[in-house]
Amino acid sequence: MKKIIIDIMSQNNIRKRVFDIARENYKPKKNEPKVWFPSMKSVAEVLSDQNRALLKMIAEMQPESLTELADASGRQPSNLSRTLKTMEHYGFVKLKRENKAVKPVAIATEFEIHAA
Protein backbone atom coordinates (compact mmCIF):
# COMPACT_ATOMS: atom_id res chain seq x y z
CA MET A 1 0.00 0.00 0.00
CA LYS A 2 1.47 3.34 -0.93
CA LYS A 3 1.47 6.58 1.03
CA ILE A 4 -0.01 9.58 -0.77
CA ILE A 5 1.48 13.02 -0.22
CA ILE A 6 -1.11 15.80 -0.16
CA ASP A 7 -0.52 19.54 -0.31
CA ILE A 8 -2.78 22.52 0.31
CA MET A 9 -2.89 25.28 -2.31
CA SER A 10 -5.46 27.87 -3.36
CA GLN A 11 -7.79 26.89 -6.20
CA ASN A 12 -6.24 29.58 -8.44
CA ASN A 13 -2.73 28.26 -7.79
CA ILE A 14 -3.85 24.66 -8.41
CA ARG A 15 -5.35 25.77 -11.74
CA LYS A 16 -2.16 27.68 -12.67
CA ARG A 17 -0.02 24.66 -11.79
CA VAL A 18 -2.13 22.32 -13.93
CA PHE A 19 -1.93 24.71 -16.90
CA ASP A 20 1.83 25.13 -16.48
CA ILE A 21 2.30 21.36 -16.45
CA ALA A 22 0.01 20.91 -19.48
CA ARG A 23 1.92 23.60 -21.40
CA GLU A 24 5.20 21.97 -20.36
CA ASN A 25 6.28 25.16 -18.57
CA TYR A 26 6.77 23.14 -15.39
CA LYS A 27 7.79 19.55 -14.77
CA PRO A 28 6.88 18.26 -11.29
CA LYS A 29 9.72 16.71 -9.31
CA LYS A 30 9.46 13.05 -8.32
CA ASN A 31 9.07 13.79 -4.59
CA GLU A 32 6.42 16.52 -4.99
CA PRO A 33 2.83 15.97 -3.84
CA LYS A 34 0.56 14.48 -6.49
CA VAL A 35 -2.71 15.40 -4.79
CA TRP A 36 -3.79 18.96 -4.09
CA PHE A 37 -6.65 20.35 -2.02
CA PRO A 38 -7.73 24.01 -1.76
CA SER A 39 -8.07 23.90 2.05
CA MET A 40 -7.56 21.79 5.15
CA LYS A 41 -11.34 21.72 5.50
CA SER A 42 -11.70 19.95 2.15
CA VAL A 43 -8.98 17.43 3.11
CA ALA A 44 -10.78 16.79 6.40
CA GLU A 45 -14.07 16.17 4.59
CA VAL A 46 -12.60 13.61 2.17
CA LEU A 47 -10.29 11.98 4.73
CA SER A 48 -12.67 12.01 7.68
CA ASP A 49 -12.27 9.35 10.37
CA GLN A 50 -15.17 7.44 8.83
CA ASN A 51 -13.69 7.55 5.32
CA ARG A 52 -10.21 6.51 6.49
CA ALA A 53 -11.81 3.58 8.33
CA LEU A 54 -13.60 2.72 5.09
CA LEU A 55 -10.28 2.73 3.18
CA LYS A 56 -8.76 0.43 5.80
CA MET A 57 -11.78 -1.87 5.57
CA ILE A 58 -11.43 -2.05 1.77
CA ALA A 59 -7.71 -2.84 2.06
CA GLU A 60 -8.21 -5.57 4.64
CA MET A 61 -11.47 -7.09 3.39
CA GLN A 62 -10.94 -6.73 -0.36
CA PRO A 63 -14.68 -6.78 -1.12
CA GLU A 64 -15.84 -8.07 -4.48
CA SER A 65 -18.56 -5.43 -4.86
CA LEU A 66 -19.98 -2.21 -3.49
CA THR A 67 -22.93 -4.22 -2.17
CA GLU A 68 -20.60 -6.42 -0.12
CA LEU A 69 -18.81 -3.33 1.21
CA ALA A 70 -22.12 -1.59 2.01
CA ASP A 71 -23.28 -4.62 3.99
CA ALA A 72 -19.99 -4.86 5.91
CA SER A 73 -19.71 -1.12 6.60
CA GLY A 74 -23.37 -0.46 7.38
CA ARG A 75 -23.39 2.46 4.94
CA GLN A 76 -26.11 3.05 2.37
CA PRO A 77 -25.01 2.01 -1.16
CA SER A 78 -25.82 5.44 -2.65
CA ASN A 79 -23.80 7.27 0.03
CA LEU A 80 -20.99 4.75 -0.28
CA SER A 81 -20.89 5.11 -4.06
CA ARG A 82 -20.71 8.91 -3.83
CA THR A 83 -17.93 8.76 -1.24
CA LEU A 84 -15.90 6.26 -3.25
CA LYS A 85 -16.25 8.28 -6.46
CA THR A 86 -14.86 11.31 -4.61
CA MET A 87 -11.98 9.24 -3.24
CA GLU A 88 -11.36 7.79 -6.70
CA HIS A 89 -11.09 11.34 -8.07
CA TYR A 90 -8.18 11.97 -5.69
CA GLY A 91 -6.54 8.60 -6.40
CA PHE A 92 -7.24 7.04 -3.01
CA VAL A 93 -9.30 4.14 -4.40
CA LYS A 94 -9.89 2.50 -7.75
CA LEU A 95 -13.35 1.34 -8.76
CA LYS A 96 -12.91 -1.67 -11.05
CA ARG A 97 -15.86 -2.71 -13.15
CA GLU A 98 -16.08 -6.49 -13.23
CA ASN A 99 -19.06 -8.04 -14.98
CA LYS A 100 -22.04 -6.22 -13.47
CA ALA A 101 -20.32 -5.36 -10.19
CA VAL A 102 -18.03 -2.54 -9.14
CA LYS A 103 -15.11 -3.70 -7.03
CA PRO A 104 -13.47 -1.08 -4.79
CA VAL A 105 -9.69 -1.34 -4.39
CA ALA A 106 -7.79 0.76 -1.85
CA ILE A 107 -4.75 2.50 -3.36
CA ALA A 108 -3.57 4.13 -0.14
CA THR A 109 -4.34 4.05 3.56
CA GLU A 110 -1.52 6.39 4.64
CA PHE A 111 -1.37 10.10 3.93
CA GLU A 112 1.19 12.82 4.50
CA ILE A 113 -0.25 16.34 4.45
CA HIS A 114 1.92 19.37 3.70
CA ALA A 115 0.49 22.78 4.51
CA ALA A 116 2.37 26.06 4.51
N, C-alpha and C positions, 0 to 999 in steps of 0.2 A: 504494500500500500504506500503510495507516495504522499509526501507532505506538500501542500499547496501554499505558496507565498502570496499574500494578499497585500495590496497597498491602497491607501486612501488618497484620492485626488478629486478636485472639483470636476463637475461634469464637462465644463468647457475645456479643461486641461486634458481630460480623457479623450474628448473628441479631437483635439489638436494632435495628441499623441498618435491616435489611430490614423489620422490623415497623413501625418509625417511618415509613419511606417509604410502606409500604402503608396505614398509618393517616393518611397525609398530615400527620404531625407534623413531618416533615423533608423538605425538597426539596433534592436534591443540586445543587451548583453545577456549571456547565458544565465547569470545568477539574478537577473532582475525579476520582479514579480510578474506573473502572467495574468493575474486577476486583479481588477481594479473596481473599487466601489467609490461612490461620491461622498459617503459619510460613514462614520462608525455606526450610526443608527441603522443604516441599510445593511451593514455587515451583521449587526446583531439580529436583525429580522430574519435574514437568510440562515444564519448559523446560530439560531436560538438553541437553548438546551434540548428542547424537544426534537429539533431537526438534526442536531448532532447525535442524539440517541438513535434516531431513525437511520442515519448513515452507518452507525456502529452495528445496528441490527441487520442492515442489508449486508454488510461485510461478513458478519458472523454466520448469518442464516442462509445467505445466498438463495433468496426466494426465486421460484420459477415464474412468478407472475405478480402483478400488482394486487390481484385478489388475495393471493396467499399472504403478501405483506400487509394488506389492510386487515386481514383476519388476525394476524400475529400482533400487529401494533395497536389494534383497536381504533384506528383512524378510518374515517369515511373514505371510500374510494375516490370520490370527486376531489376532496381536500387533499388527499395523498397524491393524486395525479398532478394537481396544480403545484404543490410543493416540489415534487420531483422534477417537473418541467423547469421550474425556476432554478433548482440546483443543477440541472443538466445545462442550462444556459451558462452557468459559471464554471462548468467543467468538474463539478463535484461528484456527479453520477452520470452513468450512461444508461439510456433506456433502449434496450435491444428488442426489436420486434422479432418474435419467433412464432411462426404459425399465426394463431389468432391472439396470442398473449403478448404482453409487454413485460420483459424481464428487467428489473432494476439491478444495476451493478455499481457498487461503490467504487469510485476512483480514488478518493482520499478520505481519511478520517482524522488527519492531523492538519492543522493550519497555523501559519505564522503570519501575524498581522503587523505591518509596518505603518506607522502613522507619524507624520511630522508635526 
